[in-house]
Amino acid sequence: MDEYRREENLRHLVEQVSQRNLTYEFLQRIEEIEKNNRKEEREYQWEIEQQRVYIADKYRREDQDRQNENDLDEFFNKYNLTNTPRLILEQKILNLIRRFNIQQKSSFIKILYKENLLRKDCNNSNISPCYLDLKDADLSGIQLGKSGQSKFKFVC
């Protein structure tokens, strides 16, 4: 009987060890799953934040474009391009160009050219000289016609 009891105790001990090993492995697996869940949650939160930033930036750009259009309309309504003193006109134009995107700058420069405000050889007697000094304007990237075939010649 004594041997039977020892065997029974040994079996019970082996069973407990086995259960503990299973419990330990189970706990390790749970910890690994939780770690993966935390990582996935951080990645998900990062993606949501990226989307939020993208949408906010998109709305900000749209608002800025609308404001630029309103300012441009106001500029043309308020200032007579041929009778406004050149320095005032230059400052207002430079302020607008600083805020405009490339497409808006291109359109604005084309309008100024058509109004003979960017050509040295113009014959407009209302303003002397009739061209505006835009050397401080950032006009990089603007398109003034087909590449390599621009008919626009202006002083910057």
C-alpha positions as CSV (number, residue, x, y, z in Angstrom):
1,M,0.0,0.0,0.0
2,D,2.8,2.3,0.7
3,E,4.1,1.9,-2.8
4,Y,0.7,2.5,-4.2
5,R,0.4,5.7,-2.2
6,R,3.8,6.8,-3.4
7,E,2.8,6.1,-7.0
8,E,-0.4,8.0,-6.5
9,N,1.5,11.0,-5.0
10,L,4.0,10.9,-7.8
11,R,1.2,10.8,-10.3
12,H,-0.5,13.7,-8.6
13,L,2.7,15.6,-8.4
14,V,3.3,15.0,-12.1
15,E,-0.2,16.1,-12.8
16,Q,0.3,19.3,-10.8
17,V,3.6,20.1,-12.5
18,S,2.0,19.4,-15.9
19,Q,-0.9,21.7,-15.0
20,R,1.5,24.4,-13.8
21,N,3.5,24.1,-17.0
22,L,0.3,24.4,-19.0
23,T,-0.8,27.3,-16.8
24,Y,2.6,29.0,-17.3
25,E,2.4,28.4,-21.1
26,F,-1.2,29.6,-21.1
27,L,-0.2,32.8,-19.2
28,Q,2.7,33.3,-21.6
29,R,0.4,33.0,-24.6
30,I,-2.1,35.4,-23.0
31,E,0.7,37.9,-22.4
32,E,1.8,37.5,-26.0
33,I,-1.7,38.1,-27.3
34,E,-2.2,41.1,-25.1
35,K,1.1,42.5,-26.3
36,N,0.0,42.0,-29.9
37,N,-3.3,43.6,-29.1
38,R,-1.6,46.7,-27.6
39,K,0.6,47.0,-30.7
40,E,-2.3,46.7,-33.0
41,E,-4.2,49.3,-31.0
42,R,-1.3,51.7,-31.2
43,E,-1.0,51.2,-35.0
44,Y,-4.8,51.7,-35.3
45,Q,-4.7,54.9,-33.2
46,W,-1.7,56.1,-35.3
47,E,-3.7,55.5,-38.5
48,I,-6.7,57.3,-37.2
49,E,-4.5,60.3,-36.2
50,Q,-3.0,60.3,-39.7
51,Q,-6.4,60.4,-41.2
52,R,-7.5,63.1,-38.8
53,V,-4.4,65.2,-39.7
54,Y,-5.0,64.6,-43.4
55,I,-8.6,65.7,-43.2
56,A,-7.8,68.7,-41.1
57,D,-5.1,69.8,-43.5
58,K,-7.4,69.3,-46.5
59,Y,-10.0,71.5,-44.9
60,R,-7.4,74.1,-44.0
61,R,-6.1,74.2,-47.6
62,E,-9.6,74.5,-48.9
63,D,-10.4,77.3,-46.5
64,Q,-7.1,79.0,-47.5
65,D,-7.9,78.6,-51.2
66,R,-11.4,80.2,-50.6
67,Q,-9.9,83.0,-48.6
68,N,-7.3,83.6,-51.4
69,E,-10.0,83.7,-54.0
70,N,-12.0,86.2,-51.8
71,D,-8.9,88.3,-51.3
72,L,-8.1,88.3,-55.0
73,D,-11.7,89.4,-55.8
74,E,-11.4,92.1,-53.2
75,F,-8.1,93.2,-54.6
76,F,-9.5,93.6,-58.1
77,N,-12.6,95.4,-56.8
78,K,-10.7,97.7,-54.5
79,Y,-7.7,98.6,-56.6
80,N,-7.6,100.1,-60.1
81,L,-4.6,98.5,-61.6
82,T,-3.8,101.5,-63.8
83,N,-4.4,104.3,-61.3
84,T,-3.2,103.0,-58.0
85,P,0.3,104.1,-57.0
86,R,2.9,101.5,-58.0
87,L,4.3,101.0,-54.5
88,I,1.0,100.3,-52.9
89,L,0.1,98.0,-55.8
90,E,3.4,96.1,-55.5
91,Q,3.1,95.6,-51.7
92,K,-0.5,94.3,-52.0
93,I,0.5,92.0,-54.9
94,L,3.5,90.7,-53.0
95,N,1.3,90.0,-49.9
96,L,-1.1,88.0,-52.1
97,I,1.6,86.1,-53.9
98,R,3.1,85.0,-50.6
99,R,-0.1,83.2,-49.7
100,F,-1.0,81.8,-53.1
101,N,-0.4,78.3,-54.2
102,I,1.4,77.7,-57.6
103,Q,-1.8,77.6,-59.7
104,Q,-3.1,80.8,-58.1
105,K,0.3,82.5,-58.6
106,S,0.4,81.4,-62.2
107,S,-3.1,82.8,-62.9
108,F,-2.4,86.0,-61.0
109,I,0.9,86.7,-62.9
110,K,-0.9,86.1,-66.2
111,I,-3.6,88.6,-65.3
112,L,-0.9,91.2,-64.3
113,Y,0.9,90.5,-67.6
114,K,-2.3,91.0,-69.6
115,E,-2.8,94.3,-67.8
116,N,0.7,95.4,-69.0
117,L,2.0,95.5,-65.5
118,L,5.0,93.2,-65.9
119,R,6.4,94.3,-69.3
120,K,9.2,96.9,-69.6
121,D,8.2,97.7,-73.1
122,C,4.5,98.6,-72.4
123,N,3.0,101.9,-73.6
124,N,0.8,102.6,-70.7
125,S,1.0,106.3,-69.9
126,N,-1.1,106.1,-66.7
127,I,1.7,104.6,-64.6
128,S,5.3,105.5,-64.9
129,P,7.1,103.1,-65.1
130,C,4.3,100.7,-65.9
131,Y,5.9,97.5,-64.8
132,L,5.9,96.2,-61.2
133,D,9.0,95.2,-59.3
134,L,8.3,91.6,-58.1
135,K,11.9,90.7,-57.4
136,D,11.0,89.7,-53.8
137,A,8.1,87.4,-55.0
138,D,8.6,83.7,-54.9
139,L,7.5,82.6,-58.3
140,S,9.2,79.3,-58.3
141,G,7.2,76.5,-60.0
142,I,4.7,78.7,-61.8
143,Q,3.6,77.8,-65.3
144,L,3.1,80.6,-67.8
145,G,2.2,78.6,-70.9
146,K,3.6,75.5,-72.6
147,S,7.0,74.6,-71.3
148,G,9.8,76.2,-73.2
149,Q,7.4,78.3,-75.2
150,S,6.4,81.0,-72.8
151,K,5.6,84.2,-74.5
152,F,5.7,86.1,-71.2
153,K,8.7,88.4,-70.6
154,F,8.6,90.3,-67.4
155,V,11.0,92.0,-65.0
156,C,11.5,90.5,-61.6
